[in-house]
Amino acid sequence: EIVFSTSLTNSLLLACIALLEHVANVKLYADRGGYKVSTSSDLVAVGLCNIFGCLSGSFVVAGGFSRSALNAKATSQISMLLSVFVSVGTIYAAAPLLSMLPDAILSVVLFMAVIG
């Protein structure tokens, strides 16, 4: 009973954060590009992706601020491929160093990366 309640609460919180991040990202780049978007249709699309994705064991579908900001001025798809390789390389290089830090410090690092 308690485990289910905690899991449900965490799942709903994760869904809200992912949807809010997606809407903020869409609105930011729509304003920059000067085009109109329908946030309700975007939320339906993200919801459907998450529903069908959970059937195949995928991660939560959501847009990321950092990767979108990195590729905001890009003119080709090669930049996305390069950012994937840099992200994966950084994860493999930093994982041994970060594994020894307490979770509180890691959360502060992530928080500061998002707001700063």
C-alpha positions as CSV (number, residue, x, y, z in Angstrom):
1,E,0.0,0.0,0.0
2,I,2.7,2.6,1.0
3,V,5.0,1.6,-1.8
4,F,2.2,2.0,-4.4
5,S,1.2,5.4,-2.9
6,T,4.8,6.6,-3.1
7,S,5.3,5.3,-6.6
8,L,2.1,6.9,-7.8
9,T,3.0,10.3,-6.2
10,N,6.5,10.2,-7.7
11,S,5.1,9.2,-11.1
12,L,2.6,12.1,-11.1
13,L,5.3,14.5,-10.0
14,L,7.6,13.4,-12.8
15,A,4.9,13.7,-15.4
16,C,4.1,17.2,-14.3
17,I,7.7,18.3,-14.4
18,A,8.2,16.7,-17.8
19,L,5.1,18.4,-19.2
20,L,6.0,21.8,-17.7
21,E,9.5,21.6,-19.1
22,H,8.1,20.7,-22.6
23,V,5.6,23.5,-22.6
24,A,8.3,26.0,-21.5
25,N,10.7,24.8,-24.2
26,V,8.0,25.0,-26.9
27,K,6.9,28.5,-25.9
28,L,10.5,29.8,-25.8
29,Y,11.4,28.6,-29.2
30,A,8.0,29.5,-30.7
31,D,8.5,33.1,-29.5
32,R,12.0,33.2,-30.9
33,G,11.0,31.8,-34.2
34,G,7.8,33.9,-34.4
35,Y,5.3,31.0,-35.0
36,K,2.2,29.9,-33.2
37,V,2.0,26.6,-31.3
38,S,-0.9,24.8,-29.7
39,T,0.2,23.6,-26.3
40,S,-2.8,21.4,-25.9
41,S,-1.9,19.4,-29.0
42,D,1.7,19.2,-27.9
43,L,0.7,17.8,-24.5
44,V,-1.6,15.3,-26.2
45,A,1.4,14.2,-28.5
46,V,3.8,13.9,-25.5
47,G,1.1,12.0,-23.5
48,L,0.6,9.5,-26.4
49,C,4.3,9.1,-26.8
50,N,4.6,8.3,-23.1
51,I,1.7,5.9,-23.1
52,F,3.0,3.9,-26.1
53,G,6.6,4.3,-24.9
54,C,5.8,2.6,-21.6
55,L,4.6,-0.4,-23.4
56,S,8.1,-0.9,-24.9
57,G,10.1,0.2,-21.8
58,S,11.3,3.6,-23.0
59,F,12.2,6.5,-20.8
60,V,9.9,9.5,-20.3
61,V,9.5,11.5,-23.4
62,A,10.3,15.2,-22.8
63,G,12.3,18.0,-24.3
64,G,15.5,19.2,-22.7
65,F,16.4,22.8,-22.2
66,S,20.1,22.3,-22.4
67,R,20.2,20.3,-25.6
68,S,17.7,22.6,-27.2
69,A,19.7,25.6,-26.2
70,L,22.9,23.9,-27.5
71,N,21.3,23.4,-30.9
72,A,19.3,26.6,-31.2
73,K,21.7,28.2,-33.7
74,A,22.6,25.0,-35.5
75,T,22.1,24.9,-39.3
76,S,22.4,21.1,-39.9
77,Q,21.5,17.8,-38.2
78,I,25.2,17.0,-37.6
79,S,25.1,19.3,-34.6
80,M,22.5,17.0,-32.9
81,L,24.7,14.0,-33.7
82,L,27.7,15.8,-32.3
83,S,25.9,16.8,-29.1
84,V,24.8,13.1,-28.6
85,F,28.4,12.0,-28.8
86,V,29.6,14.7,-26.5
87,S,26.8,13.9,-24.0
88,V,27.5,10.2,-23.9
89,G,31.3,10.8,-23.7
90,T,30.8,13.2,-20.8
91,I,28.6,10.7,-19.0
92,Y,31.2,7.9,-19.3
93,A,34.0,10.2,-18.4
94,A,32.3,11.8,-15.4
95,A,30.5,8.8,-14.0
96,P,33.5,7.4,-12.0
97,L,34.2,10.8,-10.5
98,L,30.6,11.6,-9.6
99,S,29.8,8.2,-8.1
100,M,31.7,9.1,-4.9
101,L,29.7,12.3,-4.3
102,P,26.6,12.3,-2.0
103,D,23.3,12.7,-3.7
104,A,22.7,16.1,-2.1
105,I,25.7,17.6,-3.8
106,L,24.8,16.0,-7.2
107,S,21.3,17.5,-6.9
108,V,22.8,21.0,-6.2
109,V,25.0,20.6,-9.3
110,L,22.0,19.8,-11.5
111,F,19.9,22.5,-9.9
112,M,22.6,25.2,-10.6
113,A,23.1,23.9,-14.2
114,V,19.4,24.4,-14.8
115,I,19.0,27.9,-13.3
116,G,22.4,29.3,-14.3
